[in-house]
Amino acid sequence: MSLKQRGVALALLAGVLSSSGMIAQQAVPMDQRAKPGSSPADPGPMATDLSPAIKSAAIRAAVKKVADWQLTQIVDTPSQDWTYATLYAGFMAASDLLKDDRYSKEVQGVAEHYNWTLGPRQIHADDQAIGQSYIALYRQKKDPIRLAATRAQFDKVMLVPDDPKKEVWWWCDALFMAPPVWAGMSKITGDPKYRTYMDHEWEVSANLLWDKDESLFFRDATYFEKREKNGKKIFWSRGNGWVMGGIVRTLNELPANDPKRPYYLAKFKAMAAKMAELQSEDGLWRPGLLDAADYPLPEVSGSAFFVYAMAWGINNHVLPEAKYGPVVRKGWAGLVSHIYDDGRLGAIQPIGAAPGAFTAGSSYVYGTGAFMMAGEEMNKLSLKSTKK
């Protein structure tokens, strides 16, 4: 970082620390050119140069094709939005997998563009999600400025009392956005207060949204009484995918002996068992999990997170490979089948809050991000299998 950039970042941080109450963050406004995706009528032919084989070379080729295409779509369009934050997490995974720093440098450029600040809404989980990449970049180079603004903001957020009328993380997707950042901050600083805050808010949200009968999360409280056409409860594939992805990314940051670790693992294992039951013949999951027949297309962003999370579970000896290996292998093959010749990853539902209609060519940055994360874990699984 240049002296000028460092000076700007320190000035921003000083503004945060000197303000009273919750402050309006002084970040550079989101670039309005940053479009999260598109749904072309004719996305072109499907890829014919990829293989669904669970072999490192095949997995890396699929991730590279998607990552390279996605890079071309976001030139000079930085964003702090949750949609892009998920993509950036995927780019960090792709850099590690492919040993190619083009993707992580793209993320670093975004971080420097925004002076390492989070999004403008101080408490909102969506605007904290980009912190996952700041933590990953800090681990590459332990420059304190990379986490200073996030830490200062979190120190203030923790002082805000819970609103009994509105949970902090009132929608299930939030459990991907924020918790890994809070847990990561504790791991890096050695201060458990961030993890304590995260544990509390996570449990508040789970107490509200977790359905113990179905082992799934409602998207938010407005869905408690809503039903699918077949009369079953509405559980959004993508929302539950984000929860599972968020759990494993949070577990990555927790100490092995953390007293709350069994709590998160229990939720994760229950959800994994449910996902194994609900997997479709094509290896993927429909937007509405309990009424697959009403949705003609699978939903790739949620499916990618399911594959990512369950592959992580196998790789970390949390889930038995005998049961879940076939699930993730079938799921990965399904994901690869939605890659187009130019690298577009299709069948990704646009931004929304519930199961909905979309086209086969619909592609959005959070879906490609989830796919790259899944690819990294599937590659680990392939290497593990090779060593047997």
C-alpha positions in Angstrom: 0.0 0.0 0.0 1.3 3.5 -0.9 1.8 6.2 1.7 -1.1 8.1 0.2 -3.4 5.0 0.5 -2.2 4.4 4.0 -2.9 8.0 4.9 -6.4 7.8 3.5 -7.1 4.5 5.4 -5.9 5.9 8.7 -8.0 9.0 8.2 -11.1 6.9 7.6 -10.3 4.8 10.7 -9.8 8.0 12.8 -13.3 9.1 11.7 -14.7 5.8 12.8 -13.0 5.9 16.2 -13.9 9.6 16.9 -17.6 9.4 16.1 -20.3 8.8 18.7 -22.8 6.0 18.4 -23.1 4.1 15.2 -21.5 6.0 12.4 -22.0 6.4 8.7 -19.0 4.7 7.1 -16.8 6.9 4.9 -16.1 4.3 2.3 -15.9 5.0 -1.4 -19.4 4.5 -2.9 -20.1 1.2 -4.7 -19.3 1.5 -8.4 -22.7 1.6 -10.1 -21.2 -0.3 -13.0 -20.9 -3.4 -10.8 -23.7 -5.6 -12.1 -24.0 -8.9 -10.2 -25.0 -11.0 -13.3 -27.2 -11.5 -16.3 -29.8 -13.8 -17.8 -29.2 -13.8 -21.6 -31.9 -15.4 -23.9 -29.1 -17.2 -25.8 -26.1 -18.0 -23.6 -24.5 -20.1 -26.4 -23.4 -23.7 -26.5 -22.5 -25.8 -23.4 -18.8 -26.6 -22.8 -17.5 -29.7 -24.4 -13.9 -29.5 -23.1 -14.7 -30.3 -19.4 -15.0 -33.6 -17.5 -17.1 -34.3 -14.4 -14.4 -36.7 -13.2 -13.2 -36.3 -9.6 -9.6 -35.9 -10.7 -7.5 -32.9 -9.9 -6.8 -31.9 -13.5 -10.5 -32.0 -14.4 -11.6 -30.1 -11.4 -8.9 -27.4 -11.9 -9.9 -27.1 -15.5 -13.5 -26.4 -14.6 -12.7 -23.9 -12.0 -10.2 -22.1 -14.2 -12.8 -21.9 -17.1 -15.4 -20.3 -14.8 -13.0 -18.1 -12.9 -11.4 -16.7 -16.1 -14.8 -16.0 -17.6 -16.0 -14.3 -14.5 -12.9 -12.1 -14.4 -13.7 -10.7 -17.9 -17.2 -9.8 -16.7 -16.1 -7.6 -13.7 -13.3 -5.4 -15.1 -13.1 -2.1 -13.2 -16.3 -2.8 -11.3 -15.3 -3.1 -7.6 -18.1 -3.6 -5.1 -18.6 -4.1 -1.4 -22.0 -5.7 -2.0 -22.6 -9.2 -0.6 -23.0 -10.6 -4.1 -19.5 -9.6 -5.0 -18.1 -10.4 -1.5 -19.1 -14.1 -2.2 -17.4 -14.0 -5.5 -14.2 -12.6 -3.9 -14.2 -15.4 -1.4 -14.4 -17.8 -4.4 -11.6 -16.0 -6.1 -9.4 -16.4 -3.1 -10.2 -20.2 -3.2 -9.4 -20.3 -6.9 -6.0 -18.6 -6.4 -5.1 -21.2 -3.8 -6.4 -24.1 -6.0 -4.9 -22.9 -9.3 -1.7 -21.3 -7.8 -2.7 -18.2 -9.8 -2.5 -14.9 -8.1 -4.6 -13.1 -10.7 -7.7 -13.8 -8.8 -6.4 -12.8 -5.4 -4.9 -9.7 -6.9 -8.3 -8.7 -8.2 -9.6 -9.0 -4.7 -6.7 -7.1 -3.2 -7.4 -4.3 -5.7 -11.0 -4.1 -4.5 -9.8 -4.0 -0.9 -7.4 -1.1 -1.6 -10.1 0.7 -3.7 -12.3 0.7 -0.5 -9.4 1.4 1.8 -10.1 -2.0 3.6 -13.5 -0.8 4.9 -16.6 -2.9 5.0 -19.9 -1.9 3.3 -21.8 1.3 4.5 -24.4 -0.4 6.7 -22.5 -0.9 10.0 -24.6 -3.7 11.5 -26.0 -5.4 8.4 -24.4 -8.8 7.8 -24.5 -8.4 4.0 -22.1 -5.4 4.3 -19.7 -7.4 6.5 -19.3 -10.3 4.1 -16.4 -8.7 2.3 -14.4 -9.0 5.5 -13.9 -12.7 4.8 -11.6 -11.7 1.9 -9.8 -9.0 4.0 -9.0 -11.8 6.6 -7.7 -14.0 3.8 -5.6 -11.2 2.4 -4.3 -10.4 5.9 -3.1 -13.9 6.2 -1.1 -13.4 3.0 0.5 -10.3 4.3 0.1 -9.4 8.0 -0.3 -5.6 7.5 -2.5 -4.3 10.4 -4.1 -1.8 8.1 -5.9 -4.7 6.3 -8.1 -5.4 9.4 -7.9 -2.1 11.3 -11.2 -0.6 10.0 -13.1 -3.9 10.4 -11.9 -4.3 14.0 -12.8 -0.8 14.9 -16.2 -1.2 13.4 -16.8 -4.5 15.2 -15.7 -3.0 18.5 -18.5 -0.4 18.1 -21.1 -2.9 16.8 -20.7 -5.1 19.9 -21.8 -2.1 22.0 -25.2 -1.9 20.3 -27.8 -3.8 22.4 -30.1 -6.3 20.7 -33.4 -5.0 19.5 -36.1 -7.4 20.8 -38.2 -6.6 17.8 -35.6 -7.4 15.2 -32.8 -9.9 15.3 -29.4 -8.7 14.1 -29.2 -11.7 11.7 -32.9 -12.0 10.9 -32.5 -13.9 7.6 -30.7 -17.2 7.2 -28.3 -16.0 4.5 -26.7 -13.7 7.1 -25.2 -16.8 8.7 -22.8 -17.0 5.8 -22.1 -13.3 5.5 -21.0 -12.3 9.0 -20.1 -15.1 11.3 -16.9 -16.2 9.5 -15.6 -12.6 9.8 -16.3 -12.4 13.5 -14.8 -15.8 14.2 -11.8 -15.0 12.0 -11.3 -11.7 13.9 -11.1 -13.6 17.2 -8.7 -16.2 15.7 -6.3 -13.5 14.4 -6.4 -11.2 17.4 -6.6 -13.8 20.0 -9.5 -11.9 21.6 -12.6 -14.1 22.2 -15.0 -11.2 22.4 -15.7 -11.3 18.7 -16.4 -15.0 18.8 -18.7 -14.5 21.9 -20.7 -11.9 20.0 -20.9 -14.2 17.0 -22.0 -17.2 19.1 -24.8 -15.1 20.7 -26.2 -13.7 17.5 -25.9 -17.0 15.6 -27.9 -18.8 18.3 -30.6 -16.0 18.4 -31.1 -16.4 14.6 -31.1 -20.2 14.8 -33.7 -20.2 17.6 -35.9 -18.1 15.3 -35.4 -19.8 11.9 -34.4 -23.4 12.5 -37.1 -26.0 11.9 -36.1 -29.0 14.0 -38.6 -31.2 12.2 -37.1 -30.7 8.8 -33.5 -29.8 9.8 -33.7 -26.7 7.6 -33.7 -23.0 8.0 -36.6 -20.8 7.0 -35.4 -17.8 5.0 -36.9 -15.4 7.5 -39.9 -15.2 9.9 -42.3 -14.2 7.1 -42.1 -17.8 5.7 -43.3 -19.6 8.8 -46.8 -20.0 7.4 -46.2 -20.0 3.7 -46.4 -23.2 1.7 -45.3 -24.7 -1.6 -47.9 -25.8 -4.1 -47.8 -29.3 -2.7 -48.6 -28.0 0.8 -45.2 -28.4 2.3 -43.2 -25.7 4.0 -41.0 -23.3 1.9 -37.3 -23.9 2.4 -35.1 -22.0 0.0 -32.3 -24.1 -1.5 -30.0 -21.1 -1.8 -30.7 -19.8 1.7 -29.9 -23.2 3.2 -26.8 -23.5 1.0 -25.5 -20.3 2.4 -26.1 -21.5 6.0 -24.2 -24.7 5.4 -21.4 -22.8 3.6 -21.3 -20.3 6.5 -21.1 -23.0 9.1 -18.0 -24.6 7.6 -16.3 -21.3 7.1 -17.1 -20.4 10.7 -15.8 -23.8 11.9 -12.5 -23.1 10.0 -12.0 -20.2 12.4 -13.0 -21.8 15.7 -10.4 -23.4 18.0 -10.6 -27.2 18.0 -11.6 -27.2 21.6 -14.1 -24.4 21.4 -17.1 -25.2 23.6 -19.6 -24.1 20.9 -18.0 -26.3 18.2 -20.4 -29.3 18.9 -23.4 -26.9 18.5 -22.4 -25.9 15.0 -21.4 -29.4 14.1 -24.8 -30.7 15.2 -26.6 -28.3 12.9 -24.2 -29.0 10.1 -24.6 -32.8 10.3 -28.4 -32.5 10.5 -28.5 -30.4 7.4 -26.1 -32.6 5.5 -28.3 -35.6 6.2 -31.3 -33.7 4.9 -29.5 -32.6 1.7 -28.5 -36.2 1.0 -32.2 -37.1 1.1 -33.2 -34.2 -1.1 -30.6 -34.5 -3.9 -32.2 -34.8 -7.4 -31.2 -37.3 -10.0 -29.1 -34.7 -11.8 -27.0 -34.3 -8.7 -28.3 -30.9 -7.8 -31.1 -29.3 -5.7 -34.2 -27.4 -6.8 -34.9 -23.9 -5.5 -37.8 -25.1 -3.3 -36.3 -28.0 -1.4 -39.5 -29.7 -0.4 -41.3 -29.4 -3.7 -38.7 -30.2 -6.3 -41.4 -31.2 -8.9 -42.6 -27.6 -9.1 -39.2 -26.3 -10.2 -38.0 -27.4 -13.7 -34.4 -26.2 -13.2 -31.9 -27.0 -10.4 -30.4 -24.0 -8.6 -26.6 -23.9 -9.0 -25.6 -21.3 -6.3 -27.3 -23.2 -3.5 -26.2 -26.6 -4.9 -22.6 -25.4 -5.1 -22.7 -24.4 -1.4 -24.1 -27.9 -0.5 -21.3 -29.6 -2.4 -18.7 -27.2 -0.9 -19.9 -27.8 2.6 -20.3 -31.6 2.4 -17.0 -32.0 0.7 -15.4 -29.9 3.5 -17.2 -32.2 5.9 -15.6 -35.3 4.3 -12.2 -33.7 4.1 -12.3 -32.7 7.8 -13.5 -36.1 9.0 -16.9 -34.6 10.1 -19.0 -36.6 7.6 -18.4 -40.2 6.6 -17.1 -40.5 3.1 -19.0 -43.8 2.5 -22.3 -41.9 2.7 -21.5 -38.4 1.5 -18.8 -39.2 -1.1 -21.3 -40.3 -3.7 -23.5 -37.2 -2.9 -20.7 -34.7 -3.5 -19.4 -36.5 -6.6 -22.8 -36.6 -8.2 -23.3 -33.0 -7.1 -20.0 -31.8 -8.7 -20.9 -33.6 -12.0 -24.2 -31.7 -11.9 -22.5 -28.4 -11.4 -20.0 -28.9 -14.2 -22.8 -29.8 -16.6 -24.0 -26.2 -16.3 -20.8 -24.6 -17.6 -21.1 -23.0 -21.1 -18.4 -23.0 -23.7 -17.2 -19.5 -22.9 -17.1 -20.3 -19.1 -20.4 -18.9 -18.0 -21.9 -20.9 -15.1 -25.7 -21.1 -15.6 -28.8 -22.0 -13.7 -28.1 -19.4 -10.9 -31.2 -17.8 -9.5 -31.1 -14.0 -9.6 -31.2 -11.9 -6.4 -34.3 -12.7 -4.4 -35.6 -14.0 -1.1 -37.4 -17.2 -2.0 -37.6 -19.9 -4.6 -38.3 -18.4 -8.0 -38.1 -18.8 -11.8 -34.9 -18.2 -13.8 -33.4 -19.3 -17.1 -30.7 -21.9 -17.8 -28.2 -19.3 -18.8 -28.8 -17.1 -15.7 -25.4 -16.4 -14.1 -24.6 -14.3 -11.0 -21.4 -13.6 -9.2 -22.3 -15.3 -5.9 -23.0 -18.6 -7.7 -19.6 -18.6 -9.4 -18.0 -17.7 -6.1 -19.7 -20.7 -4.5 -18.6 -22.9 -7.4 -15.0 -22.0 -7.0 -15.2 -22.7 -3.2 -16.7 -26.1 -4.1 -14.0 -26.8 -6.6 -11.2 -26.2 -4.0 -12.8 -28.7 -1.6 -13.5 -31.2 -4.4 -9.9 -31.0 -5.4 -8.8 -31.9 -1.9 -11.2 -34.8 -2.0 -9.7 -36.0 -5.3 -6.2 -35.8 -3.9 -7.2 -37.7 -0.8 -8.7 -40.4 -2.9 -5.5 -40.7 -5.0 -3.4 -41.3 -1.9 -5.5 -44.3 -0.9 
